[in-house]
Amino acid sequence: MLLIKNSALAMFSLWAMALYASDSLDKELEEADVVETDLRQIQAPTWVDIISAKEQWPQLDMPLLSLGDRFIFDPFKAVIPHPFTMMKYEVSCYQMLHSGVLSSLRKQTLNALCEFDMNEAVTGVSFNEAKQYCQSFKARLPTEAQWVWAASHASKGWLQDHGILKGANKAVKDNFAAYKVPVNEAISGPFGVQGLYGNVWEMTADKWGSNNMQQIVKGGAFDLAESAWLMHPYYRAAFNQEDIHNQNVGFRCIK
């Protein structure tokens, strides 16, 4: 009988601790200091039209270093996407934590990665969690072709200035922060979309080759400030769908 009582008491204590942790997290999220008002309006993210009068892929030099076909997007084998809209910013910590997609336990885990600034691009999110977030807005993750179409409309001069193409005329390390920045402070790129280059890698809906557990990610990240050629629109890398410990892969949605 004593053993049963002690077990019940222990279970009650664990329940109370979990409830306290959840309440504390909710209070912390309520007090989060988010810079832009529109980032608080989770039901109304900012969308940008990705429309170009051109009917062909922009002519870009290939990446500075060839790592083989599986690392390179080939525009000559891809269909030009129909017009679509894309989130102006990468999804932030604040937005993800308030989305209703995550369990209480996952919120606590993710909150630890967001401790410096709730306005940072969220990382440590699985592929399925990212998909669910987009679906909550009747949106989806971009295909690789859609992501490249948006990113490749940067001018050749802009790409050179940022060390992404040959002919860079200023120090590459001065162009990108060596850490994640708030999503509304990331470098502005084509169509006014921010953070396509060099803040965090961005997930796409396309799989990495025949591996059903890996997705293609694009755009490079803050930890590649001195290897900006990896941010080339055609370059691709792989992301494990269930990796919730990464600190340099995020996402944005399209519709």
C-alpha positions in Angstrom: 0.0 0.0 0.0 2.8 2.4 0.9 4.5 1.6 -2.5 1.3 2.5 -4.3 0.9 5.7 -2.4 4.6 6.7 -3.1 4.1 5.9 -6.8 1.0 8.0 -7.0 2.7 10.8 -5.2 5.7 10.6 -7.6 3.4 10.7 -10.6 1.5 13.7 -9.2 4.9 15.5 -8.6 6.0 14.8 -12.2 2.6 16.1 -13.5 2.9 19.3 -11.4 6.4 19.9 -12.6 5.4 19.5 -16.2 2.4 21.8 -15.7 4.7 24.4 -14.1 7.2 24.2 -16.9 4.4 24.6 -19.5 3.0 27.6 -17.7 6.4 29.2 -17.4 7.1 28.7 -21.1 3.8 30.2 -22.1 4.5 33.2 -19.9 8.0 33.5 -21.5 6.5 33.4 -25.0 4.0 36.1 -24.1 6.8 38.4 -22.9 9.0 37.7 -26.0 10.2 40.9 -27.5 9.5 40.7 -31.3 10.6 43.7 -33.4 8.0 43.9 -36.1 4.3 43.9 -35.5 3.6 41.7 -38.6 5.7 38.9 -37.2 3.3 38.7 -34.2 0.3 38.3 -36.5 0.7 34.6 -37.0 -2.5 34.3 -39.0 -1.3 36.9 -41.5 2.3 36.5 -42.5 3.8 38.8 -45.2 3.7 37.3 -48.7 5.6 38.4 -51.8 4.5 37.8 -55.4 7.2 35.9 -57.3 6.4 36.9 -60.9 8.9 37.6 -63.7 8.3 38.9 -67.2 11.1 36.6 -68.4 10.2 33.3 -69.8 13.6 31.7 -69.3 16.0 31.0 -66.4 18.4 33.8 -65.6 21.8 33.3 -67.1 24.1 32.6 -64.2 27.7 31.2 -64.0 27.8 27.8 -62.4 29.1 27.5 -58.8 32.8 28.1 -58.3 33.5 24.5 -57.3 32.0 21.5 -59.0 31.1 18.7 -56.6 29.2 16.5 -59.0 25.7 16.6 -60.6 23.8 15.6 -57.5 25.0 18.8 -55.7 23.9 21.0 -58.6 20.5 22.1 -59.8 20.3 22.1 -63.6 17.9 24.8 -64.9 18.0 23.3 -68.4 16.3 20.2 -67.1 13.7 22.1 -65.0 10.4 23.6 -66.0 9.9 27.3 -65.2 7.5 27.5 -62.3 4.1 29.2 -62.6 3.8 32.5 -60.6 3.5 31.9 -56.9 3.7 33.8 -53.6 6.5 33.3 -51.0 6.9 34.4 -47.4 9.0 37.5 -47.3 10.8 36.2 -44.2 12.0 32.9 -43.0 9.7 31.5 -40.3 10.8 32.9 -36.9 11.1 31.2 -33.5 8.1 33.2 -32.2 5.9 32.2 -35.1 6.7 28.5 -34.8 6.3 28.4 -31.1 2.8 30.0 -31.4 1.7 27.9 -34.4 -0.1 25.1 -32.6 2.0 22.5 -34.5 4.3 21.6 -31.6 3.6 19.5 -28.5 4.5 21.1 -25.1 7.6 19.0 -24.9 8.8 20.1 -28.4 8.1 23.7 -27.5 10.4 23.4 -24.5 13.2 21.9 -26.7 12.8 24.5 -29.4 12.6 27.3 -26.9 16.1 26.4 -25.8 17.4 27.0 -29.3 15.6 30.3 -29.5 16.8 31.8 -26.2 18.7 34.7 -27.7 16.1 36.2 -29.9 12.5 35.0 -30.6 12.7 36.9 -33.9 15.5 34.7 -35.2 14.9 32.2 -38.0 13.6 29.0 -36.3 15.9 26.0 -36.6 15.8 22.5 -35.0 12.5 21.8 -36.8 11.8 18.5 -38.5 10.6 18.3 -42.2 7.1 17.2 -41.1 6.8 20.0 -38.6 7.8 22.5 -41.3 5.2 21.0 -43.6 2.5 21.1 -41.0 3.3 24.8 -40.3 2.9 25.6 -44.0 -0.3 23.6 -44.2 -1.8 25.7 -41.4 -1.8 28.6 -43.8 -3.0 26.5 -46.7 0.5 26.8 -48.1 3.4 24.4 -48.7 7.2 24.2 -48.8 8.7 25.3 -52.2 10.0 22.9 -54.7 13.7 23.3 -55.5 12.8 24.8 -58.8 10.5 27.4 -57.2 13.2 28.3 -54.6 15.8 28.7 -57.4 13.4 30.8 -59.6 13.0 33.3 -56.7 16.7 33.4 -55.7 18.3 33.4 -59.1 16.7 36.7 -60.1 19.4 38.5 -58.1 21.6 40.6 -60.4 24.9 39.2 -61.4 26.6 42.2 -59.9 24.8 41.6 -56.6 25.9 37.9 -56.6 29.5 38.9 -57.4 29.5 41.6 -54.6 28.5 39.0 -52.1 31.1 36.4 -53.2 28.6 34.0 -54.6 29.8 34.3 -58.2 33.3 34.8 -59.6 34.5 38.4 -59.6 33.7 39.4 -56.0 35.0 42.9 -55.4 34.8 43.1 -51.6 35.6 40.9 -48.6 33.0 38.1 -48.5 33.1 37.8 -44.7 31.9 41.4 -44.5 28.7 40.5 -46.3 27.1 37.9 -44.0 26.8 37.8 -40.3 28.6 34.9 -38.5 25.4 34.1 -36.6 21.6 33.9 -37.2 20.0 37.3 -37.5 16.4 38.3 -36.9 14.4 37.3 -40.0 13.5 41.0 -40.7 17.2 42.0 -40.7 18.4 39.3 -43.1 19.9 40.4 -46.4 17.2 41.5 -48.8 17.3 39.6 -52.1 15.2 39.3 -55.3 11.5 40.4 -55.2 12.2 41.9 -51.7 12.4 38.5 -50.1 14.8 38.5 -47.2 17.2 35.8 -46.0 17.3 33.7 -49.2 21.0 33.8 -48.9 23.2 33.1 -45.9 21.0 33.2 -42.9 19.9 29.6 -42.6 19.6 26.8 -45.1 16.0 26.5 -46.3 14.1 23.3 -46.7 12.4 22.4 -50.0 9.7 19.8 -50.8 12.1 17.8 -53.0 13.9 14.7 -51.9 17.7 14.3 -52.1 18.0 11.7 -54.9 16.5 8.3 -54.0 16.9 8.8 -50.2 13.3 9.1 -48.9 14.6 10.4 -45.5 16.5 13.4 -46.8 15.3 16.7 -48.4 17.2 19.2 -50.5 18.0 22.5 -48.7 19.1 25.7 -50.3 20.7 29.1 -49.7 23.6 28.4 -47.3 23.8 29.6 -43.7 25.5 32.0 -41.3 28.3 29.5 -40.7 29.4 29.7 -44.3 30.2 33.4 -44.4 33.6 32.7 -45.9 32.4 30.0 -48.3 29.7 32.1 -50.0 29.9 30.0 -53.2 27.8 27.4 -51.3 25.0 30.0 -51.3 24.8 29.8 -55.1 21.2 29.4 -56.2 22.1 26.2 -58.1 24.0 24.5 -55.2 22.1 22.0 -53.1 22.7 20.2 -49.9 20.9 17.4 -48.0 19.0 17.5 -44.8 17.8 14.6 -42.6 14.0 14.9 -42.3 14.0 14.1 -38.6 17.0 16.2 -37.5 15.6 18.3 -34.7 19.0 19.2 -33.3 20.3 21.3 -36.3 21.0 25.0 -35.7 21.4 26.1 -39.3 18.3 24.8 -41.2 15.0 26.6 -41.3 12.2 27.2 -43.8 9.7 29.4 -45.4 6.4 28.6 -47.2 4.9 29.4 -50.6 1.4 29.2 -52.0 
